[in-house]
Amino acid sequence: MEAALLGLCNWSTLGVCAALKLPQISAVLAARSARGLSLPSLLLELAGFLVFLRYQCYYGYPPLTYLEYPILIAQDVILLLCIFHFNGNVKQATPYIAVLVSSWFVLALQKWIIDLAMNLCTFISAASKFAQLQCLWKTRDSGTVSALTWSLSSYTCATRIITTLMTTNDFTILTRFVIMLALNIWVTVTVLRYRKTAVKAE
């Protein structure tokens, strides 16, 4: 029973993450606009994903507990390129991507670097959610922000809480997923709230 639950959580998380950002990417491409999306939020999220993936690889955790992160990073890079494309200059994304790639190697140079980065990872990821919330509060318009993407993110956090408890029981990782679950739900509710407001205004 326990093995079946673990397998279900792992594989459903991977399946959801394979399509997690597709509604958001599709909404941006359909609107030909990145309105409502926060660039700082996306960059912070990318940094958080990168640190989290590097930490799990560094300590040799079971691959099934983090295989979705390369997929999420790839999708976030596509979103990043979309934002710069619709803002008029794709080349501006180059320095950000270069920093992310070099960070992969720097993080593993010393054990204390990866441990410190992981401790900061929760704050970085939380900051990315607050940056998106701030953008929504400021514009009072969810624009092309996908509520489906944020609700799927909530689901993956919930399943990762279960898999972490059943495998590594790493308190740092567990804390991160609990906080991310709460913030993802908050962003989802905010997106839906401002979508209803926009519909009423029309």
Salt bridges, closest charged atoms under 4 A:
GLU45 OE1 - LYS21 NZ 2.67
GLU45 OE2 - LYS129 NZ 3.45
GLU68 OE1 - ARG160 NH2 2.75
ASP76 OD1 - LYS21 NZ 3.25
ASP115 OD2 - LYS111 NZ 2.77
ASP141 OD2 - ARG35 NH1 2.25
